[in-house]
Amino acid sequence: MSATTTLRSGTWTVTTERATASFAVRSIMHGQVHGTVPVTSGTVLVDTSGQPIGVQAELDLSSIKTDNPRRDKDLRKPRLLDLDTYPTMTFSSEIITATDTGWDVEGTLQVRGRSVPLTFAVVCEPASADGQVRCVATATLDRRGIGFKAPRPLIGHELMFEVDALLVPRA
């Protein structure tokens, strides 16, 4: 990854089959629990100066995987992620600030029927020969803000997110 990458103006689309959203949370019983959530859509709007001005993304929480079928089933329960009622998670932002290494993307995460502020640190590689750009976004979320009710000794308060996405310019 490199310093701030300038993107071609217009709309960029996340290549969902080449995007991964992963998370990690401390667990007293398992040390750290890791999981993945499929990215179902994503766009980045870029102004004429090459700077992002808007981000939208949606993830399919109903397909969450932690490599433990029992845990995955438990996450569906109403006191945890309530996946039968809220199968998706969305993120949107219109506040994007350039940093020395990329961008800080401040936005709103919607999950479990709640909206909470979340800021991602985003770093992108320079565009490849075919014009695609790989970006990695990281953020930390306090699960209490989304009403995820699990005893702290079992699951830590902080969830660490990482989204690794390949962006392609929309024709």
C-alpha positions in Angstrom: 0.0 0.0 0.0 1.1 3.5 -0.6 0.4 7.1 0.3 -2.9 8.6 -0.8 -4.0 7.3 -4.2 -5.8 9.6 -6.6 -8.8 7.9 -8.3 -10.3 8.7 -11.7 -13.5 10.9 -11.2 -16.8 9.2 -11.3 -18.3 6.1 -9.7 -16.2 3.1 -8.7 -17.8 -0.2 -7.9 -16.7 -2.9 -5.5 -16.0 -6.2 -7.2 -18.0 -8.3 -4.7 -16.4 -11.7 -5.7 -13.0 -10.2 -4.9 -14.0 -8.4 -1.6 -13.7 -9.7 1.9 -15.1 -8.3 5.1 -13.6 -9.8 8.2 -13.8 -9.2 11.9 -12.1 -10.2 15.1 -13.2 -10.0 18.7 -11.6 -11.2 22.0 -13.2 -14.2 23.6 -12.2 -15.5 27.0 -12.8 -19.1 25.9 -11.3 -18.9 22.5 -8.7 -16.1 22.7 -9.8 -14.3 19.6 -12.7 -15.2 17.4 -12.4 -14.4 13.6 -15.2 -14.3 11.1 -16.2 -13.2 7.6 -19.3 -11.5 6.1 -19.9 -11.4 2.4 -19.9 -7.9 0.7 -23.0 -7.7 -1.5 -22.5 -4.2 -2.9 -20.3 -1.2 -2.7 -19.7 2.1 -4.5 -17.2 5.0 -4.1 -18.0 8.4 -5.6 -14.9 10.4 -6.7 -14.9 14.1 -7.5 -13.0 15.8 -10.4 -9.9 16.2 -8.2 -9.6 12.5 -7.7 -10.7 12.5 -4.1 -13.5 10.2 -2.8 -16.7 12.1 -1.7 -19.1 9.3 -0.9 -19.0 5.6 0.1 -21.9 3.1 0.2 -21.6 -0.6 1.1 -23.9 -3.5 2.1 -22.9 -6.8 3.7 -24.9 -10.0 4.1 -24.9 -10.7 7.8 -27.2 -13.7 7.3 -24.2 -15.5 5.7 -21.7 -14.7 8.6 -19.1 -17.4 9.1 -16.9 -17.9 12.1 -15.8 -21.5 11.4 -18.0 -22.7 14.2 -21.5 -23.7 13.1 -22.9 -23.5 16.7 -21.6 -20.0 17.1 -22.9 -19.0 13.7 -26.3 -20.3 14.7 -26.1 -18.4 18.0 -25.3 -15.1 16.3 -28.8 -15.3 14.6 -30.5 -15.0 18.0 -32.3 -11.7 18.9 -30.0 -10.8 21.8 -27.0 -11.0 19.5 -27.3 -10.0 15.8 -31.0 -10.9 15.3 -30.3 -12.0 11.8 -33.8 -13.1 11.0 -35.0 -9.5 11.5 -31.9 -7.7 10.3 -30.0 -9.8 7.7 -27.9 -6.9 6.3 -25.5 -4.3 7.5 -24.9 -1.1 5.6 -22.3 1.7 5.8 -22.6 5.1 4.2 -20.3 8.1 4.3 -20.0 11.6 2.9 -17.2 12.8 5.2 -13.9 11.7 3.8 -10.6 13.3 4.8 -7.2 12.7 3.2 -4.4 11.5 5.5 -0.7 10.9 4.9 -1.5 7.2 4.0 -5.0 7.3 2.5 -8.3 8.5 3.9 -10.4 8.6 7.0 -13.9 7.7 6.1 -16.4 8.8 8.7 -19.9 7.4 8.3 -22.9 5.6 9.7 -23.1 1.9 10.2 -26.6 0.5 10.3 -26.9 -2.9 12.0 -29.6 -4.5 14.1 -32.0 -1.6 13.4 -29.5 0.8 14.9 -27.3 3.5 13.4 -23.9 4.2 14.9 -21.0 6.3 13.8 -17.9 4.5 12.5 -14.7 5.7 11.0 -12.6 3.6 8.7 -8.9 4.2 7.9 -8.5 3.4 4.2 -5.4 2.7 2.3 -5.3 2.0 -1.4 -2.7 0.7 -3.8 -2.0 2.7 -7.0 -4.2 1.6 -9.9 -3.2 -1.6 -11.7 -2.6 -1.7 -15.5 -6.2 -2.6 -16.1 -7.4 0.4 -13.9 -8.5 -1.5 -10.9 -7.6 -0.3 -7.3 -7.3 -2.4 -4.2 -8.3 -0.7 -1.0 -8.1 -2.0 2.6 -10.3 -0.3 5.3 -10.0 -0.9 9.0 -12.2 0.2 11.9 -13.0 -0.7 15.5 -16.6 -0.8 16.8 -17.8 -1.0 20.4 -20.5 -3.7 20.1 -22.5 -2.2 22.9 -23.5 0.7 20.6 -25.4 -1.8 18.3 -27.2 -3.5 21.2 -25.2 -6.8 20.8 -25.8 -8.2 24.3 -23.3 -10.8 25.3 -21.5 -11.0 28.7 -18.2 -9.2 28.5 -16.2 -12.1 29.9 -17.4 -14.2 26.9 -17.0 -11.5 24.2 -14.9 -8.4 24.3 -16.5 -5.0 23.7 -14.4 -4.1 20.7 -14.9 -5.6 17.2 -12.1 -5.0 14.7 -13.2 -4.8 11.1 -11.2 -5.1 7.9 -12.6 -4.8 4.4 -10.3 -5.7 1.5 -11.9 -4.6 -1.7 -11.1 -4.3 -5.4 -12.6 -1.2 -7.0 -13.3 -0.9 -10.7 -14.4 2.3 -12.4 -17.9 2.2 -13.8 -18.0 2.7 -17.5 
